[in-house]
């Protein structure tokens, strides 16, 4: 069956970002390791069906208990998402609150807000550790795992949306091809019935007897072979005589040319001697003059053909004529025409064209709608991309402050400077770190809100839609009896076949279309129109089978072959063909016409002439070379063709002579057996043979019907495009494009948000070592013993702007 190839490949390869997708899938498995909750979803759907709501009013207590149990089951299934979302909500509530309290606390010179730093021996070690932890644990992890991951997912989704138009157009094109090819495929199946019918009629018109081919055809073939042998031998004999004479003249003229005085010169003597020694090769090789003739055998065959064998054929034709005049032939032809008419009528009754036209109109309308609104989708996707980019920039802004803080603090830090005399660059680094802390408190709750919303949505889509779609558990929900319609066991069968009891399920239809089976098999359309009943040939042949048994043919007066005919065939077998000396013919045929190939000899002669000095001798030798070529083309080539014809005829005669006597005896035996059959039980045999013939005809149509059934089941209207549409919508668009990208985005953004907490701690701790302090510890000696100065009320603290002295620097 002619089938088109479809362009859509319903498979998405994400590329390098696929590694991130797999990591996110593994994380979701840790969050939600439970299997697909088919029973819970069925119960929830069944709970909100109208029939369930009506029953709920009369069974309040029982349904309340069931709802509580169902709710607990749903909570148990979603416990991973619930706990994670609760932690996210806690993060959203507490981190801004902690930030507010932290700011108020620092305003009161607490929580590190007091611009005083105690001197410790391990200060440098603590500063280095805080800087390292901030850089490694926060910045590197957040940047690589967080920002880059979120940005890559955001950009991947945008790229896929931009390329979605090509994929959707490919699906529309495949659906149109599917609709346009279906009527053509049905017409092709119908047209192939004519091939089967023509084969049956051809066998019906063929003769059951082949005696004509055994007699006249064999004799005439033998006669033609003998005539070809006679003519070919005559042509070869005359041709070889003429060729011998011409070659003799050439040798004589060449000898005269080589006798010229120019050959005596030193430069030409050796060349002339070589040419002179090769002249003996210019002679004929095959000799056909001694071959025996076949005129006597040909004369005997002609005598056999003078006797008329057509009477035998006429008698066979009379049997065939009586057979054809019976009603059997008419009945068979009527059955063949009836089957073809019924098939044509049935296909016209099918509303294929109307269905195709309606679906094509709907498809065109849908494609127009998609083309009109796809720019709107791209515009809203741009807004989404921009919003996600802003979220990434929030994290990047915090990172920039932390990076600048580390850069300025590290580069501007002077270990010889006291906390109150730190440089401007170092102080700026500390301010950058605190600015990063402030923006962390400002942005963290916004980031976490987005993370929680996308996590709950995208994670559940992955677990409740994408994974069940891949293992087909999602179809089992749709195929649950009485779920989508309380009165229908199978919803799809009720919609398409108007019979909800037929076992037609979404899963089976999708699987069949995925395997590119025909839509007749996928949708169980035999419940609408049964092809088996249409192609049941037994309903057409029952009457003909009864008529066969009543066939009456009178063959009592027919004599197939009289004694004269038999004697004629025997004379043909003794025509003397087997007495021909085939070996003598084949021996001469296998020889070449001349001892040397004249073209090679002429080329060699011309080449040697070129070796001679320019002059009359060179020109004369080249003229002889051209004359030899002409002899080859005009005489040798026709002789070779005649030898080929003679070869074929001799081999045919040889093959015929070896089998002729046996064949003639077999023919006579077959005629005698046929005559005996006609005289005794011809009618019964004809009925039996007719039944066999009828079985042969039926076999043709059984083969045709099986081919039609197989083609309709597997090839006609192969519904691969329908499965591709489902795969494109769910597996590619929803899961691969949207869900994977959204899940990867919240995974990266969530990681960045979580690492804000240790980053805040380390940044606050580290900023103390970079910022310029207002006060510092004062020591009375170099043994690091703090001095108590209670009279100034500073508890041992010294303010530089009051006393105007430098504190000692410890190294």
N, C-alpha and C positions, 0 to 999 in steps of 0.2 A: 504494500500500500504506500503510495507516495506520502512522504512525511517531511515536514519542514524542521529545520534545526532552530532552536530557540536561543536568543542572545543572552537572556538573563542568567547569571550565575548566582544563585541564592546562597552565597557564602561570603563572609566578610573576614578578611585577614587584617587585624589591627596594626600589625607591624611591631616596631620596637616598644610602643606603649602597651602592647599586650602583656609584657612582663608585669607592669603595674596592675593591669586588670587581674592577673592571676594572684598577685599579692592581696588585692582587695577581696577577691573571692575567698581566699584562705582566711582572711580576717573575719569575713561574714560567717564563714563556717564555724569559727570559734565563738562568735556571738550567738549564732543560731545553728546548732548542730542537728536539730530535730528534722525528721523526715517530713515530707509534704503532708499537711493535716487535711487529708481528703474528707475524713468523717466530720471534722469540725466545720469545714467550709460548707459541706452539704447540709449540716444541721443549721448553720446560720442562714443559708439561703432558703432552706425550707421553713425557717422560723418566720421569715418576712414575706412568704408567699401569701396571697389573699386568703386562701383556704385555711392556712395556719392561724392567721389573725382572727378569722371567724371562730375557729375552734377555741382560741385562747379565751374568749369571753365565757365559755362554758366549763373550762377546765383550768380555772385560775390557779389553784393550789398546785396541781400536778405540773402545769407548765412553768410555774414559778420555780419549782425545784429543778426542772430540766434546764431552765435558763441559767440558774445559779451554777449548776454543774458545767454547762456549756461555757459560761463565762470563765470559770476556773480553768477549764481546759485551754481556752484561748489565751488566758494569762500565762499559763505554764508554757505554752508554745512560744509566746512572744516575750518570755521572761528576759531573754538576752537583750532584746531591743528596749524593753521597759527599763531595765536597770541602766543601760547605757544612756537612754534618753533622760532618766532621772538624774544621773550624774551630770549630764549636760545642763539640765535645768538648774541644778545646784550650782554649777559653775556660773551660769548666767546671773543667778541671784546673788551669790556670795562675792564673786570677784569685784563687781562694781562697789558693793557695800564695803568690802575690805579696802578697796582703793580709797573710798571716801573717808573711812576711819583712819587709814594710813596718812592721808593728807592732813586731816585735822590733828592727828597725833604729832606730825612733824611740825605743824604750825605752832604747837605748844612746846617746841624744842625737845620732843621725845621721839622715839622710834627712829633714831638716827638723825633727827632734825637739828639737834644741837651741833653747832659748828665747832666741835672740839673732838680731837682724836687722841686717845691715850697712846703713849709710846710703849711698844712691846719689842722684845728681842726678835720675835718671829714675824714681824710686820711684813718684811719683804717676801717671806714664804707665803703668808696668807694672801698678799696682793697677787702673787704669781698664780696661786691656786685658783683664786676667784676669777682671774682673767682667763685662765685656761678652761675652767669649767664653763664660763660664759661663752667662750669662743667655740668649744667643742660640743658641749651638751646642748647648747641653745642655738647658736648661730648656724653651725654646719648642719646639724640635724634638721633644724627648722627650714633652712634654705633648700637643702637637697630633697628631703622627704616632703617638706611642706609646700613651699612656694613653687618650686619647679614642678612638683607633681600636680598641684592644683592648676597651674598655668598650662601645663601640657594637656591635662584633661579638658580644660576650657577651650583651648585651641583645637583639640581633636574633634570636639563636638561641633564647633563652627565649620571646620573643614568638611566633616561628613555631611552636615546640612547643605553646604554649598554643592557637594557632589551628589546629593540625593536626587536632584532633578534628572540626571542621566539615568539613574537606576529606576526611577519611577517611569520615565519614558520608555525604558527597555521593557518593563512589565506591561505597559499599555500596548506596545508593539507586539509582544508575544501573545497577549490576549486577542488582539485583532487577527493575528496570523492563525490562532487557534479557531476563531469563529469563521474566518474566511475559508480555511482548508477543510473544515468538517463537511460541508455539502459536496465539495469536490471529491473527498474520500468516499462518501456514500455513493456518488455517481460512478466512481471507479469500480467499486464492488459490484454494482448492478451491471456495468458494462462487461465485466469479466464473465458474466453468465453467458454472454454471446459466444465467448471462446469455448466454453464447455459444450454449448449447444452445437456449435459448428463441428466440434470433434465428434460428437455423437452422430450427427447427420452424415459426416464424412464416412464413418464406419458403416452407417446404414446404407449408403450408396455403393459401398465397395462390394465386389463379387466374392462369393465363398469358394469359387473354384479357380484354379490358376493353371489349368491345363494348356491354355493358349501360350502362356509364358514359357511353359516347359517345352512346347513343340516348335512353333514358328520362330519364336525369339531366338532359341538356341541355334536353330538351323541357319537363320539369317546372320547371326553373329559369326558363325563358322564360315559362311560364304564370304562375308566382308573381310575376314582375316585372310582367307586364301587369296582373294583378289588383291589385297594390299601386298601380300608376299610376292605374287606374280608381277605386279606393277613395279614394286620396289627393286626386285632382282633385275628386271629389264632396265630400269633407270640406272642402277649401279653398274651393270655390265657396260652399257653405252658410255656412261660418264667416266669410268675408269679407263676405257680405251682412249677416249678423247684426252683425258688428263695425262695418260702415258705418252701420247704423241706430243703434247705441248711441252711436257717436261724434257722430252728428248730434244726438242728444238732449242729449249733454253740451254741445255747442257752443251749443245753443239755451238751455239752462238757465244757462250761463255768461253769455250775452249778456243774459238777463233780470236776472241778479244785477248785472252791471256797469251796467245802466240805473238802478240804485237812486240815489236822491238823495245817498247818502253818497259816491258817486264824484265828485260835483261839488265836494266840499270841496277846499281848496287842498292839504292834506296827502296826499290820496288820488288826485287827478286824474291825475298823471303815472303812477302805478303802474297805475291802471285802464286807461289808454290803452295801456301796454305789454302788458298781459294781453289786451286787446281785439284788438290787432294780431297776436297770436300764435295766435288761435283758428283761423286758416286752416290751421295745421299739423296739426290734429286730423282727419286723413283717412287712408284706406287708400292704400297705395302700389302693391302688387301686385294685378293683375287676372287671375284665373284663369277668368273666365267665358268668355273667347274661346278657350281652349285646345281643340284637336281631341281627340276621344275615341279610345279604343283598343279599342272593343267589337268591331269587325270582326276585328281581328287576334286578339283573345282567343277569338272564336268559332272561327276556323280552327285555332288551337292545340288547342282542346277537341276538335274533330273528329279531329285527328291522334291525340290520346290515346285516342279511342274504339277505335281499331284496336289489337289485342293484339300487342305486341312481345316478349312473354315467351317465345314459341316460340324466338326467337333465343337467348335466355339459356339455355333448356332444352337446346338443341342443344350450346351451348358446355359446359353442365354435363355433358352425356352424354360429351363428349370427356374432360372432366376426370375424370369418374367412371371411365371405362375406364383412364385413366392411373393413377388412384389404386388401382384394383384390381390393378395389377401389383405384383410383389414388391419393386419399387424402394423404394416408400415404407416398407414394412415393414423392408426391409434398412437403410435410412438411420436409421430410428428405433432399430433394434437396435444399430447402430454407436454412435449417440449415447449410448444408455443404457449400452453396454458401456464406453465411454471413461470416463463418469462413475463407474461402478462400480469400474473399475480404479484410478482416481485416489483414490477414497475408501478402497479396500482398501489401497492403497500407503501412504497417509498414516497409516492405523491401524497398519500394520506397523512404521512408524518408532517407535523408542523415545523419542520426544520428551518425552512426559510423564514417563517414568521418569528420563531424564537431567535434565530441569528440576527434578524433585522432589529428586533426589540433590544436584544443585548448590545448590539453594535451602537444603537442610538444612545442607550444608557452609558456605554463605555465612552463614546465621543463626548457626551455631556460631562461625564466625570473628568475626562482629560482636559476639557476646556476649563472646568472649575479649578482644577489643579494648576493649570497654567496661569489663571487669573490671580489666584491667591498665594501662589508660591512666593512671589516677591514680598507679600505681607509677612509670610513666615520668615523669610530672610531678614526683613527689617526687625521683627521682634527678636529674632535670634541675635541680631547685632546689639540690641538693647541688653539682652541677657549676657552676651559676651562682655559688654562694657561694664555691667554691674559686677560680674565675677572678676573682671580685671581690676575694678576699684577695690574689691575685697583683697585681692592679691597685693595691690599697692599699699593697702593698710599695713599688711604684714611687712612688706618691703620697707615702708617708712620706718617702722620700728627697728627693722634690721639695719637700716641706714644710720639711725641714731646710735645703735649699739656699736656698729662698725666704726663710726666716727669717734665715739667715746673711747673705744679700745685703741684706735689709731692715735688720737691726740693724747690720750692719757699715757700710752706706752712711749710715744716719741717725746712728749714734753716732760715726762717724769724725771726729776733730778733727785737722786738719792742723798745728795749733800744738802738739799734744801729742807728746812723744817716744814711742818704742816701749815704754818702761818705764812711761810714765804714761798710757797709753791708758785711756779710760773703760770703765765696766762694760758699757755697751750694745755698744760696739765689740768688746770681748773676748767677750761672749756671742755676737755674730755669728760670730766666728771659731770658737768652740766648736761652734755649730750646723753650720758647714761641715764641720768634722772629724767631727761625729756623722753627717752625711750620707755622708761617705767611709766611715766604719765600717760603716754599714748597707748601703752599696753592696757592700762586700766580703762581708758576711754573706748578702745576698739574691741576689747576681748569679748564683751557680752554680745556685740553685733555679730562678730565672727561666729560665736558659739550658737547663736540663734539660727543662723544659716546652716551651720553644721548639723544641728539637731533636726531641723526640718528636712534637709536633704538626706540625712542618714535614715530617718524613719521611713521616708517615702521611697528613696532609691533602694534601701536594703530590703524592704518588703516586696518591692517590684521584682527584685532579683530572686528572692526566696519563694515568692508566691506566684510569679508569672514565668520568669525566664527559665529557672531550673525545672519546674513542672512541664513547661512546654518542650524542653529538650528531651525529657524522658516520657513525654506524652501523658503524664498524670493529669495535666490540665484538661485534656480531652475527656478523661474519665469523669470529671466533674460535669462537663456539659452533657455527657451521655448517660447521666444518672436518670433512671426511669422516673417519669412524672415530676421532674424538677422544673423544667421550663414551662411545662403545661400540665396541669394536674389531671387532665383527661387523656394525655398521650403518653404511651410508654416510651416511644422513641420520637423525639421532637423532630429530628431531621427527616425521618420517614414520613411523618405527618405533614410536613411542609411541602416536600417534593413529590411524594408518592400518594399522598392523601390516605395513607394506610399506616398508622403509627405502630402497628404490630410487626411490621417488617424490621428485621435486624439491620438497620442502616444507622451507623454511628459516625460521629465526627472523626473519631480516631481512625476508623477503617477507611473512610473517604480520604482523609489526609494521607494515610500510608499508601493507599493505592495510587493516588495522584503523585506522591513522591516517587513512586516506582514507574511513573509515566504510563500507567495502564489507561485503557479506554474509559471514557466517562460512562459507557453503557454498563460496564462491570462495576465501576466505582460507586455509582448511584443506584445500582440494582434496578435498572430501567426495564428489566424483563417483566417487572410487575405492571408496567404501563403498556408495553407492546412486546410480545414474545416472538423473538426471531425463530425459535425452534419450531413453532407451529407453522410459520410461513415456509420454512425450508424442510418440512417433513415430507420427503418425496414419496413415502409409502401411501400417502393419501391420494396421490396422483396415479399410482401404478397398480392399484388393486384391480381396477376394471380391466386394464390391459392384460394383467396376469391371467384373469379368467378367460379372456378371448384367445389367448395363445393356445390353450388346451383344445380349442375347437377348430384349429387350422386344418383344412383339407386340401391336399395337393395331389393330383393324379399324374404319376410318372411312369406308368406301366408301359407306355409305347415308346419310351425314349431309349435309344441305343447310343451310348457315348462314343465308342470307337469300333468301327467294323474291322474286318480282316485286312482290307486294303490299307487302312490307316496304320494298322500294326505293322504290316509288311513294309510300309513306307518308312516308319521309324527304324525298323531293323536295317533297312538299306542305308539309312543315314549313319547308323553305328558302324557299318562295314564300308564306309566310303574310302577307306585307305589313309585317313589322316594320321593314324598311328604309325604308318609306314614311312613318313617323311623323316629324312635324316636331319634331325634338329641339331645334333652336335656339329655337323658341318656348317650349318648356317651360323650358329652361335660362335664358332671358332673365328669365322671371317668377320662377323659383326664386332667382336671384341678387339679386332685389330684397328690400328689407325689407318686413315686413307693413304698417307704417304709415310715414308720412312723417317722423315724429319719434318718438323713443323715449318711450313713454308714462310710464315711471318717471321719466325725467329731466324731462319736462314737469310731472309731478305734484310733484316735489321743488321745481322752480323756482316753480311756482304757490304752494306752501305757503310758500316763502321770501319771496315778494312779499307774501303775506297777512300775514306777521309784520311787514312794514314799515308796514302800515296801523294806524290807531288801533284800540284794543280796542273790539269791538262786533259787531253782527250781520253786517256785511259781511265781517269777518275770518273769522268762524266759517263763513259760507256758502262762502267760497272754499276753506277747508280741507276742508269736506265734499266739494266737487267734486274736490279733489285725491285724497281717499281713494277716491272713486268711479272715478276714472281708473286708480288702482292696481289696483282690483278687476277692471276690464275687462282690464287687461294680464295679470293672473294667470289669469283664467278663460277668456280668449278668445285673446289673442295668443300665449301660451306653447303651447297645443295646436296652433295654426296653424303655429308654427315647427317643432314636432315633425313634423307632417304634411309640411311642406316638405322636411325632412331625409329622410324616407322616400321621398318622390317623387324627390328628387335622386338617391338611391342606385339606385332602380329604373330611372330614365331613363338613367343612365350605364351600368348593366348591359345594358339593351336596346340602347343605342347601340353598346356594345362587341360584343354578340352579333350585331347586324345586320351589322356590318362583316366578321365572320368566318364567319357562318352558312353561306353558300353554299359557301365553300371547305371548311369542316369537314364538311359533309354529303357533298360529293364525295370527300373523303379517306376518310371512313368507308366509303362504297360501294366505293371502290377497294381499301381494305384488306380488306373482306369478300370481294370478288372474288378478290383475291390469296390470301387464306386458303383459299377454296373450291378454287382451282386447286391449292394446296399439298396440301390434304386428298385431292383426287382422284388425285394423281400419286405423291408420295413422302412422305406424312405420317409413316410409321413411321421412315424414315431421319432425317427432321428432328427427330422427337421424341427419338430416341437421341442426336443431336448436341446438342440443347438440354439433354437430361438430363445429358450429360457436362459441358456448361458449368455447369449448376446444381450438379453435383457438385463442380466446381472452385471454385465460389463457396463452397459449404459448407466445403470443405477450406481455403479461404482464411481463413474465420472462425477455424478451429482453429489454423491456422498462426500467425495473428496472436495468438491466445490463448497458444499455446505459447511464442512469442517473448517475449511480455509476461511470462509466468511465469518463463522462464529469466532474463530481464533483472532481474526483481524479486528472484528468489532470489539472483542474483549480487550485486546492489547494495543491496537494501533490506531483505530479510527477514533478521532477526537481524544487523543491522548492528553490527559488533563494535567500535565506537568506545570503549565503556566499558572493553574489555580494554586497548586502547592507553593509555587514560587512567590505568588502574591502574599500568601499567608506567612511564608518565611521572611519575605521582605518587610512586612508590616510588623511582625512580632520579633523574630529572631534578630533581624538586622537593625531596623529603625528603633524599636522600643528597647531592646536588650543591648545590642552591640553599640549602637550610636548613643542612645540617651542614658540608659541605666548604667552601663559601664563607665561612661564619662562622668555622670553625676556622682556615682559612688567613689570614683577616683578623686573627684574634686573635693568632696567632703572628707575623704581620707587624708588628703594633703593638708587641707585647711584645718581640719580637726587636730592633726598632729602639730601644726604650727601653734594653734590656740593652746593646746595642753602644755607645750614647752614654753609658753609665756610665763608660767608660774615659776619654774626654776630660773628663768632668765631674769625675772623681776628681783628675785632674792639675790642672785649673784651680782646683778647690776647695782642694787642698793648697797650691798657690801663693798663692792669694788669702787664705787664713786667716792667713798670716804677716803680712799687712798690717792685720789686724783684731785679732788677739790681743795681750794685754799681755805683753811680753817681760821676761825676768829680767835680761838684760844688753844693752848697746848700745855702739856705737862712741863713743870719747872723742876730742876734738880740742883741741889747745893754742891754736888761734887760729881766726879766722873765715875763714881761707883753705883750710879743709878739709884740713889736713895732720894725719894721724893721729899720735898720740903713742905712743911705745914705752915701756911700763912693764914691764919684765921682772922688777923686783924683787918684785912681788906675784904673779908666776907666772900672770898673766892674759893675757899677750901683747897688751897694749894694750886689753884689755877692762876695763870699770869696772863694779863692782857697786854699785848705789845703796844697798843696805841696809848695805854696809860703810862707805862713805864719807859717805853722807848729804848729797850735793850733787846738784844738778840738772845734767843735761847741756845744752849749748847747743842751741837750736832753730834749725834752718836753714829759711829760706823762700826 
